[in-house]
Amino acid sequence: MESVDLIYKAIYILVIFGITLLIATYSTYFERKIAAFIQDRVGPNRAGPLGLLQPLADAGKLFFKEDFIPAKSNKALFIIGPGIAMLVATMSSAVIPFGDSLIIGGHEIFLQAIEVNIGVLYVFGVVSLGVYGLMIGGWASNNKFSLLGAIRAASQNISYELAMGLSLIAILMMTGTLSLREIAEQQQGFNWNIWYQPLGFIIFLVCAFAETNRTPFDLPESEAELIGGYHTEYGSMKLGMYLFAEYINIFVASAVMATLYFGAYNFPFMENLRSAISDPVLANNVVTLVGVGVMFAKIFLFIFFFMWVRWTLPRFRYDQLMKLGWQILIPLAILNIMLTGGGILLKEYLF
C-alpha cells in the first residue's frame, strides 16, 4: 500500500515540477505579448504559429551561447550563484496544495507534494534563501555594478520580508494554523480570506513584487543605473537560470496569494456540484479536478497582474523603495494585526 502511494506521490511531484518549468518558460512569451498589446505592438510572431515557439528559440540561443566566466571572478561561486537561485525557486512550490484529493484505485492522493504543519514557514524560509543566489552571483563577478545590484537585492529582500511576515500574522491569528492545506480547507466555497484581510492582502501583494524583484521594485537589476545589476557578467544558461528563477518565483508567489487569500482550489457552489453527482468517488474527483482548474486560473490572473504592472508603472528611486518598506508597509502591517486582534476579541465577546 505504502509503495503504491509513494509511486503516485512521485508521479505528482514530477508533474508539478514539469508544469512549473512549463509555466516559467511560457511566461516569457506571454510577458512579451502583453507588453506588445499595452504598447500597441505585435510581439513575437516569427517562431512557429503566433510565435509560440519563441521560448524554445530563446532557450536554444542561451544553451548554445559561449559560456563566459570573467578572468578575475571567483569561478566556483560564479557558477554556484545561478544554481542556488534556481534550486530555491523550484523548492518553493512543494507545500502548495494545488487541489483537494483524488481517489484512484481505492487510494486517496492529496494534490500536494509535501504536507507539513508549518507550510507557511517553509515557504518563507526557502524563499528567503533565494537572495543568497543573487548575492553570491553579484559578489563573485568582481564587478562593481554587479556588487551594487547584489547589495540592493539583499537589503530590499530583507526589508520587505519583514512587512510580508507581519501581514501574514493576521491570517495566522484568524486561521490558527501554519498549514497551507488547513488554511485552504477553511475557505470552503466563497468564504475566502480576502473578505476579512483586504489590507493584509494589499501589503502582501506589494511585498511580493519587491521579493520577486519586479517593476516597480526591480532596483537590483535597473539597467539605467547598473547595466544589468547582479547578473551583468552572466551570459549563456547561467543568465537563463537567473531569469528562469524570477519567473518561477512569480508563479510561486501567485500560488501562495491564491492559497492564503483567494480560497486556493475552492470555488462558489462546489458543494452543489458535488451533490449533483450520485457516485461519491466520481463526485469527489470531478470537484477536485474543477478545483485544480480554478486554482490555476487564479494563479494565471496574478501572473497577468505582475506583467500588467511591469509595463504600466515606472521604477521607484531606492530611497522611495526603502521608505515604502520601513515607514509605510511595516506600520500598516502592525495596524492590521491590532485590528484583527480587536476583531477576534470582539467576536468572542459578542458571540
N, C-alpha and C positions, 0 to 999 in steps of 0.2 A: 504493500500500500504506500509506504513512505517513498520507495524508489519511483513509483509512478507519479506521485505528487512532485518529486524533485525534477522529473523529466518535464512535466507540464510547466513548472516554475522556470526551468532553464530555457524552454522554448519562449515563454512570455518575456523573459529578460532580453533574449536575443531580438525578439520582435520590437520591443520598446527601444532598444539600442539602435536598431535599424531605422525605426520611424524618427527618432531624434536626429540622426545624421541626415536623413532624407529631408526633414523639415528645415534643418540648418542649411542644407545645400540649396534648396529652392527658395529660402528666404532671400538669398542674394538676388535671385531672378525677380521675385515679387517686389523687393525694395526698389529695384531699378524701374520696374513697370509703374509702381506707384509714384515714384519721383517724376517719371516721364509724364504721367497723367496730370500731376499737380503743376508741372512746368510747361504743359502743352507741347509735349514731345511724343515720339513714338516708343522709344525704349528699345530693348533687344528684340530684333526681328529677323536676324540673318541665320543663326544656327538652329536649324530644324523648324518645324511649323510653329509659328507665333514666337519663335526664339526660345522654345522650351529646352533646347539642348545647350543653351548658353552656359548654365552652371557646369556641365560636363566639359565644355570647351575651356572654361576658366580653370577647372581642376587639372585638365591635361596641360595647360600652359604652366601652371605652378609646378606640377610634377617634373616637367622637362626643362625648367629653367636652371641656370647654373646655381649650385648650392654654395653660396659665397659666405665665408667666415672672415671677418676683419682680422688683420695680422696682429693687432695689438689687443685683441679681446681675450677674455677668459674663455677659452674654447669649450671646456666642459660645461660651464654654467650657461654659455651662449646657446648650447644645444638643449640643456635641461629646461630652460625657461619656457619655451612654447609647449614642451611636453607636459609640464606642470599645469599650465593654463588649460590644455585640452583634457587632461585626466580629471582635473577637479570639475570641469564643466560637465563631463559625461557621468560623473558620480552623483551629481545633484538630484537627478530625477528618480533615484532608487526608491524613495519613500513616498512618492506621489501616487495617490490612488486614482487611476485613470478610469475606473469603473467599479461596480459593486462586486459581484461574483458570478461565474458561470458554472453550471453543473454539467459535467461531461463524463459519461460512463459511471455515474454514481459518485464522482469526485467533485467536490466544491473547490473551485480555483478562484482565489481572490486576485483581481486585476491590479496588483501592487507588487513590485519586486520584493520589497522588504517591509514588513510591518513592525515598527518599533514604537514604543510608547513615548519616545522623545523625538518624533519625526521633525517637529519644528526646529528643535535644537540641532538635529543632524543637518538640515538644510543650511542653517545659519553657520554652523561650524565648517562645513565643506565649502560653501560659497566664500567665506572669509579667507580661506586658504588660496583662492584664486589670485589674490593680489600678489602672492609670492612669485607667481609666474611672470607677472608684469615687472615686478621689482628686480628679480634676478636677471631677466632679459635686458632691461634698461641699464642696469649696473654693469653687467658682463660685456656690453657692447663697447665700453670705454669711449663713449661719445657723450659730450656734454648735453646735447639736446635729448638724447635717449635717457640720460640720468634725470634730467629735469622732468621728463614725462613720467618716469617711474616714481619719482618723489610725489608728483601731483597725484598719481593714481593711488599711492599708498595713503596719503593724507585725506584724499577725497573718500576713499572706501571706508576708512576708519571713522570719519566724521559722520557719514550717512548711515553706517551700520548702527550707530547709537540711536538715531531718531527712528530707524526702522524697527529696532528691537523694542523701543519704548512703545511704538504704535501697536506692536503685537501683544503687549502685556494686557491691553484692554480686551482683546479677543480671548486670551487665555483666562482672564477673570470671568468672562461670560461662559465659556465652554467647560472650564475646569479640567482641561486635558492638553497634553502636548502632542498627542497622536493625530496626524493628519486624517487618518481614516475615521476616527471618532468625531473630529470636527466636521467632516463631510457628512457623516451619518446624522448629526444633529441639525442639518439643514434640509430635512426632507421636504419634498415638494417645492414650494416657493418661499419657505421660511429661511431666507438667506441672511447671512451676517451683515451684508451691505446695508440692510434696512436699519440695523442697530448701531453700526460703526461707520457712518459715512466719512467722518473726519479722519478716523484711523486709516480708512482705505486711501484717502487722498494723500495722507502723509506717506503711507507705504508705497503708493504709486510713484510719487516724486523721488523717493529714495531708491526705488527700483531703477529708474532712469539713471540716477547717479552711480549705482552699483554696477550697471552694465556699461558704463562709460558712453552713453548715447547722448546725442544732441538733445537739449542744450547743455549737457554736462560732459561733453567729450573733451575736456581740457587736457587729459593726459596725452592726447594724440592730435592736438589742434595744429593743423598744417600751416596756418597763418603765422604761428609763433615758433613751433618746434619741429618743422619739416614733416616728420611723421611720428613724433613723440617717442614712446618707449620702443617701438618697432622700426625706427628709422633705418637701422643697419640690417634689417632682416629682408630676405627675399626667398624665392622658391617655396617649398612646402612649410618651412618654418613660419614665414609670414602667413601662409594659408592656415596654419593651425591657430595662430592668434586670432585671425578674422573668423575662423570657424567657431572657436570657443566663444566669441562675442555673440554669435547668433544662437548657439546652444544656450547661453546664459539668458538670452531674451526669451527663448522657448520655456526654460525652467521658471523664470520669473513670472511669465504669463500663466503657467500651470499652477504655481503657488498662489497667485492672486485669485485665480478662478476657484481654487480649493478653499481658501480661507474666507473669501468674501462673497463669492457668487455661486455657492452651492455645489461646487465640483460637478459630479455626474448627476446630480438631482435636477429635476425639471418639473414644471407645473403639471398636474394631472397624471403623474406617474402611477399612482395607486389605482386610478380609474383604468389605465391601460392594463395594469396587472390583473385587475378583477375581471376585465373583459375577455381574458383567455382562460379557458376552463382547465387546461393541463398546467399544474403548478410549476413543473420543471420548464416547460416551454415559455410560460409567462415570465418566470424569473430571467431566463436567457434573453428573451426579447427586450424586456425592460432594461437589462444590463447593457445590451448592445446599443439600444437607443441612447442610454446614458453616456456610453463611450463617445457616440457621435456628438452629443450635446457638450460634453467636456472639451472635445477638440474644437468644436465651433466657438466656445468661449475663449479657448487659447488663441485661435486664429484671429479673433476680434481684437484681443490685446496686442498680438504681434502687429496687426494692421495699425493700431493706435500708436505703437512705438515708431513705426515708419512714417506715419502721418505727421507726428510731432517733429521728427527729424527734418522734414522738408518744409516745415512751417515756421518754427521759432529760431531766432538767432542764438548764438552761443553766449553764455554768461562770461563776464570777467571773473578772474579767480577770486578776487576779494568778495564779489557778489555771491559766488558759489559757497564760500565759507560762511558768509553772513547768513545766507538762507538756511544752511545746515545747523549752525550752532545757535543763532539768535532767534530764529523763527520756528523751524520744524521741531527742535527739541522741546522748547516751552509749550508748543501746541500739543505735542505728544503727551507731555506731563499733564496738561489741562484735560486731555481726553481721558487719561487714566482716572483723574479725580472725578470727572463727570460720570464715567462708567461705574466707579465705585459708589458714588452717590445714588445712581440709578438702581444698582443692585440692592443697596441698603433700603431704599425707598420701597422697592418691590417686596422685599422681605417684611418690611414693617406693615405695608398695606394688605398684602395677600398671605 
